[in-house]
Amino acid sequence: MAKTAVEERVPLALYRKYRPGNFDDFRDQDQIVKVLEAAVAQKKIAHAYLFAGGRGTGKTSMARALAHATGTSDQDIYEMDAASNRGIDEIRELRDGVSTLPFESTYKFYIIDEAHALTPQAWQALLKTLEEPPSHVVFVLATTELDRVPDTIISRCQTFQFKKPSHETLKKLALDVTKKEGATLSPAGAEMIALMGEGSFRDTLGILQKVLTVSKDAQLSEDEVASVVGAPSTKAVNEFLQALANKDTGAAVGAFHKALQGGVEPKVFTLLAVTKVRSVLLLRFAPEIKKQLSERFSESDQVVLAELAGPVGAAINSNLLAELITALIETPRAPIPAIPLELALYRVANPQV
């Protein structure tokens, strides 16, 4: 059976296909790239690096790029997932391996992902190697939880803090990759994908992967993205905001629950509500950025947001935004995920509740 257009567009995982291969490919990590490029050019490679930052920010990709920049072949790059190999036996095996020379490179690179998962005994065994490593060995430890890495290890590494990519960077990534895959993505659709990516290159491309896989054509709209990722429709969120503007708490709760019945996740609904309330306040207090905001929303959304930024939307205020942000933070750990947003609405309606 012949492949469909979608199957031909998405032959493999996008986060692997578009993983940065060299320093020039990285986005939003300019300072780290600058330092590492200088180290390679001056042949001042440290014996141990510690890359810390949120998930999907490019830590292991940067480790591979550093290795390749030094001329290290894949045969001399060793990767270990500490979350699955966290014990002292695995570290002892690693210690035995570092004493042997590289196959065909100047260095042997050992990349330890999720390094914070190592046991105390494993850390102690690794520490001895970090204190006096062979000259041909370079360690790169990657972690999402720097506070769980012992100070004795941190003190022996060059530490780099990876920042989360900006929303605009993730949006551009979604648009660029979609184009390379032979499809087109509306700006509002890219906006939603970037928002759902939550500061992760990998998660953003994973979401885009789902959309491209499910799509029946090459034109990807905001509504199509929303249906794939389980987000509420633009109309649903706008009805929610208009109810709040009218100080109709019952209608707002009703709009929220109607979206939940349609399969929408409470966190996603709250996140989109936060985004639109923030935009209303920006339009009200910083109208000069209207053009910038117009690139993030569909024409129908822009009409609604502009209306709410005026006198009719006076109830859409900073207090509401603060309550929604609190609800967003609390939703993942709530026993019933819908409760934080419901409480936020009750408090907005009556601060004494």
NORKAJO-V207627 format. One record per pair of residues at least 24 apart in sequence whose ideal C-beta (glycine too) atoms are under 6 Angstrom apart, sorted by sequence separation. I is the first residue (numbers start at 1). J is the second residue. D is the distance in Angstrom with one decimal. If there is no record, write none. Layout:
I|J|D ; I|J|D
//
This chain:
170|194|3.8 ; 323|347|5.7 ; 127|152|5.7 ; 280|305|5.5 ; 284|309|4.3 ; 323|348|5.4 ; 76|102|4.4 ; 115|141|4.0 ; 130|156|4.6 ; 279|305|5.5 ; 283|309|3.8 ; 76|103|5.6 ; 116|143|4.5 ; 123|150|5.3 ; 167|194|5.3 ; 170|197|4.9 ; 232|259|4.2 ; 75|103|4.9 ; 108|136|5.8 ; 115|143|4.7 ; 280|308|4.7 ; 320|348|5.5 ; 40|69|4.7 ; 76|105|4.2 ; 107|136|5.7 ; 108|137|5.3 ; 109|138|5.1 ; 110|139|5.0 ; 111|140|4.8 ; 112|141|5.0 ; 113|142|4.9 ; 116|145|4.2 ; 280|309|5.2 ; 36|66|5.5 ; 40|70|5.9 ; 82|112|5.4 ; 73|104|5.5 ; 83|114|4.1 ; 86|117|4.9 ; 91|122|4.5 ; 107|138|5.1 ; 189|220|5.3 ; 73|105|5.2 ; 76|108|5.0 ; 77|109|4.7 ; 78|110|5.1 ; 79|111|4.7 ; 80|112|5.1 ; 81|113|5.2 ; 82|114|4.7 ; 86|118|5.2 ; 87|119|5.8 ; 116|148|3.8 ; 189|221|5.9 ; 232|264|4.6 ; 72|105|4.4 ; 82|115|5.1 ; 86|119|5.5 ; 88|121|4.4 ; 116|149|5.7 ; 189|222|4.5 ; 192|225|5.0 ; 196|229|5.5 ; 230|263|5.9 ; 83|117|4.5 ; 88|122|5.0 ; 91|125|4.4 ; 95|129|5.2 ; 102|136|5.8 ; 170|204|4.8 ; 174|208|5.4 ; 188|222|3.9 ; 230|264|5.9 ; 72|107|5.0 ; 82|117|4.5 ; 87|122|5.8 ; 91|126|5.2 ; 164|199|3.4 ; 183|218|4.2 ; 184|219|5.7 ; 185|220|4.5 ; 186|221|5.3 ; 230|265|5.5 ; 237|272|5.1 ; 241|276|6.0 ; 82|118|5.0 ; 98|134|5.8 ; 186|222|5.7 ; 189|225|4.3 ; 237|273|5.9 ; 280|316|4.9 ; 70|107|5.6 ; 72|109|5.4 ; 88|125|5.3 ; 183|220|6.0 ; 231|268|5.0 ; 232|269|5.2 ; 98|137|4.7 ; 277|316|5.9 ; 20|61|4.8 ; 19|61|5.2 ; 23|65|5.7 ; 67|109|4.1 ; 22|65|5.5 ; 277|321|4.9 ; 63|111|4.6 ; 274|324|4.8 ; 273|324|5.7 ; 274|325|6.0 ; 60|113|5.5 ; 274|328|5.7 ; 270|327|5.4 ; 270|328|4.7 ; 245|308|5.6 ; 267|331|4.6 ; 266|331|5.6 ; 238|304|4.8 ; 234|301|5.8 ; 245|313|4.5 ; 247|315|5.3 ; 245|315|5.3 ; 244|315|5.9 ; 245|316|5.5 ; 266|337|4.2 ; 270|341|5.1 ; 266|338|4.8 ; 222|298|5.9 ; 63|140|4.0 ; 48|130|5.4 ; 60|142|5.4 ; 59|142|4.1 ; 47|133|4.7 ; 55|144|5.5 ; 48|139|4.3 ; 49|140|4.7 ; 50|141|4.9 ; 51|142|4.7 ; 52|143|5.3 ; 253|345|5.9 ; 252|345|5.5 ; 52|146|4.1 ; 249|345|5.5 ; 249|349|4.2 ; 59|162|5.6 ; 57|162|4.3 ; 191|296|4.7 ; 50|157|3.9 ; 48|156|5.8 ; 49|157|5.9 ; 187|295|5.7 ; 48|157|4.3 ; 49|158|5.1 ; 50|159|4.4 ; 51|160|5.4 ; 52|161|5.4 ; 53|162|2.8 ; 188|297|5.8 ; 54|164|5.3 ; 188|298|4.6 ; 46|158|4.6 ; 32|160|5.0 ; 28|165|4.4 ; 28|169|5.0 ; 27|169|5.1 ; 56|200|3.0 ; 54|199|5.9 ; 55|200|5.5 ; 56|201|5.0 ; 56|202|3.3 ; 56|203|5.3 ; 18|177|5.7 ; 9|181|4.6 ; 9|182|5.2 ; 15|202|4.6 ; 15|205|4.2 ; 14|205|4.2 ; 14|209|4.8 ; 10|212|4.7 ; 9|212|5.7 ; 10|213|5.4 ; 6|215|5.9
//
